Amino acid sequence: MAVVGRSARSALRLLATKPLGRTAVRRGYADGNEMSFTFAAANQVFYNEANVRQVDVPSFSGAFGILPKHVPTLAVLKPGVVTVLEADGSPKRFFVSSGSVTINDDSSVQILAEEAVPVENLDAAAARDALSKAQSALSSASGDQARAEAQIAVEVAEEVVKACE
């Protein structure tokens, strides 16, 4: 609990020293046809205040697309594919394990993923093997915690296999 509290305090201090709307206004994204997009995981930053057309995200409240002038929203990402339609129209796909998405009223969007990888870097055979192992672990799990952990592993592995197809 203390670690969570320290993390929350650190995040709040960062937010208090850097107003969220300044970047979007400074970059001219207030006209409504563009959105400032930041997407990062613990190991890599994929986009940093980039101009993109659309972002499709998997969330626990349902998959949805984000366009400029989207209603401000906070959502929790579930395992699945985030698709980014770049300014030139080319799609980029990333598998995310979990995380959060924040959509601000200035058309800026931030995705912070626990783990993320470009879909083209996924190994389909390894994904199927991981799914098989997770299903075996689920069938042999004893106890509520072990079953819950195994079920999560199965769900994530199923999404990785889907992303590879």
C-alpha positions as CSV (number, residue, x, y, z in Angstrom):
1,M,0.0,0.0,0.0
2,A,2.9,2.4,0.8
3,V,4.4,1.9,-2.7
4,V,1.1,2.7,-4.3
5,G,0.8,5.8,-2.2
6,R,4.3,7.0,-3.1
7,S,3.6,6.4,-6.8
8,A,0.4,8.3,-6.6
9,R,2.1,11.2,-4.8
10,S,4.9,11.3,-7.4
11,A,2.4,11.3,-10.3
12,L,0.5,14.1,-8.7
13,R,3.6,16.2,-8.2
14,L,4.5,15.7,-11.9
15,L,1.0,16.7,-12.9
16,A,1.1,19.7,-10.6
17,T,4.3,21.0,-12.2
18,K,3.4,20.4,-15.8
19,P,-0.1,21.6,-16.9
20,L,-1.7,19.0,-19.2
21,G,-3.1,21.5,-21.8
22,R,0.0,23.5,-22.5
23,T,1.6,21.0,-25.0
24,A,-1.5,20.7,-27.1
25,V,-2.0,24.4,-27.3
26,R,1.6,25.1,-28.1
27,R,1.6,22.5,-30.9
28,G,-1.6,23.9,-32.4
29,Y,-3.8,20.9,-31.8
30,A,-6.7,22.9,-30.5
31,D,-8.3,23.3,-34.0
32,G,-10.1,19.9,-33.6
33,N,-8.6,18.1,-36.6
34,E,-5.5,16.7,-34.9
35,M,-4.8,15.1,-31.6
36,S,-1.5,14.9,-29.7
37,F,-0.8,11.2,-28.9
38,T,1.6,9.8,-26.4
39,F,2.0,6.0,-26.0
40,A,4.6,4.4,-23.7
41,A,5.4,1.2,-21.9
42,A,7.9,0.6,-19.2
43,N,10.6,-0.4,-21.7
44,Q,9.9,2.0,-24.6
45,V,8.1,5.2,-25.8
46,F,6.3,4.5,-29.1
47,Y,4.8,8.0,-29.6
48,N,5.6,11.2,-27.9
49,E,3.1,14.0,-28.6
50,A,2.7,12.7,-32.2
51,N,-0.1,13.8,-34.5
52,V,-2.3,10.8,-35.3
53,R,-5.8,10.4,-36.9
54,Q,-7.3,7.7,-34.7
55,V,-6.5,5.3,-31.9
56,D,-8.5,2.1,-31.3
57,V,-8.1,0.6,-27.8
58,P,-9.3,-2.5,-26.0
59,S,-10.7,-1.6,-22.6
60,F,-12.6,-3.4,-19.8
61,S,-15.6,-1.3,-20.7
62,G,-15.4,-2.3,-24.4
63,A,-13.2,-1.6,-27.3
64,F,-13.5,1.9,-28.7
65,G,-11.9,4.3,-31.2
66,I,-10.5,7.7,-30.3
67,L,-10.8,10.6,-32.7
68,P,-10.0,14.3,-32.2
69,K,-12.5,16.1,-30.0
70,H,-13.3,12.8,-28.2
71,V,-15.1,13.3,-25.0
72,P,-12.7,13.3,-22.1
73,T,-12.4,9.7,-20.8
74,L,-10.3,7.5,-18.5
75,A,-10.2,3.8,-19.2
76,V,-8.4,0.7,-18.1
77,L,-6.8,-1.3,-20.9
78,K,-7.3,-5.0,-21.1
79,P,-5.0,-7.3,-23.0
80,G,-5.3,-6.8,-26.7
81,V,-4.3,-4.8,-29.7
82,V,-4.0,-1.0,-29.8
83,T,-4.3,0.2,-33.4
84,V,-2.9,3.6,-34.2
85,L,-3.9,5.3,-37.5
86,E,-1.0,7.6,-38.2
87,A,-1.4,11.1,-39.8
88,D,-0.4,9.6,-43.2
89,G,-3.1,6.9,-42.9
90,S,-0.9,4.0,-42.2
91,P,-2.0,1.7,-39.3
92,K,0.4,0.5,-36.6
93,R,-0.6,-2.3,-34.3
94,F,0.7,-3.0,-30.8
95,F,-0.1,-5.7,-28.3
96,V,-0.7,-4.4,-24.7
97,S,-0.9,-6.4,-21.6
98,S,-2.7,-3.8,-19.5
99,G,-2.6,-0.1,-18.7
100,S,-4.6,3.0,-18.9
101,V,-5.8,5.5,-21.4
102,T,-6.5,9.2,-20.7
103,I,-8.3,11.4,-23.2
104,N,-8.2,15.1,-22.4
105,D,-10.5,17.9,-23.4
106,D,-7.7,19.5,-25.5
107,S,-7.6,16.4,-27.8
108,S,-4.5,15.0,-26.3
109,V,-4.4,11.3,-25.6
110,Q,-2.0,9.3,-23.4
111,I,-1.7,5.5,-23.2
112,L,0.5,4.1,-20.5
113,A,0.9,0.3,-20.9
114,E,2.3,-2.1,-18.4
115,E,3.9,-3.9,-21.4
116,A,3.6,-3.3,-25.1
117,V,5.2,-4.7,-28.2
118,P,4.6,-4.1,-32.0
119,V,2.4,-7.0,-33.3
120,E,4.9,-7.8,-36.0
121,N,7.4,-8.7,-33.2
122,L,5.2,-11.4,-31.8
123,D,6.0,-15.1,-32.4
124,A,2.8,-17.0,-33.3
125,A,4.3,-20.4,-32.4
126,A,5.5,-19.2,-29.0
127,A,2.0,-17.6,-28.4
128,R,0.3,-20.9,-29.1
129,D,2.8,-22.7,-26.9
130,A,2.1,-20.2,-24.1
131,L,-1.6,-20.7,-24.5
132,S,-1.3,-24.4,-24.3
133,K,0.8,-24.1,-21.1
134,A,-1.6,-21.6,-19.5
135,Q,-4.5,-24.0,-20.3
136,S,-2.6,-26.9,-18.6
137,A,-1.9,-24.7,-15.6
138,L,-5.6,-23.8,-15.4
139,S,-6.8,-27.4,-15.5
140,S,-4.4,-28.4,-12.8
141,A,-4.8,-25.3,-10.6
142,S,-5.9,-25.9,-7.0
143,G,-7.1,-23.0,-4.9
144,D,-8.9,-19.8,-5.8
145,Q,-5.7,-17.7,-6.2
146,A,-4.0,-20.3,-8.5
147,R,-7.1,-20.6,-10.6
148,A,-7.5,-16.9,-10.9
149,E,-3.8,-16.5,-11.9
150,A,-4.1,-19.3,-14.4
151,Q,-7.3,-17.8,-15.9
152,I,-5.6,-14.5,-16.4
153,A,-2.7,-16.2,-18.1
154,V,-5.1,-18.0,-20.4
155,E,-6.9,-14.8,-21.3
156,V,-3.7,-13.0,-22.1
157,A,-2.3,-15.9,-24.2
158,E,-5.6,-16.1,-26.1
159,E,-5.3,-12.4,-27.0
160,V,-1.7,-12.8,-28.1
161,V,-2.7,-15.7,-30.4
162,K,-5.5,-13.5,-31.8
163,A,-3.1,-10.7,-32.4
164,C,-0.7,-13.0,-34.3
165,E,-3.5,-14.2,-36.7
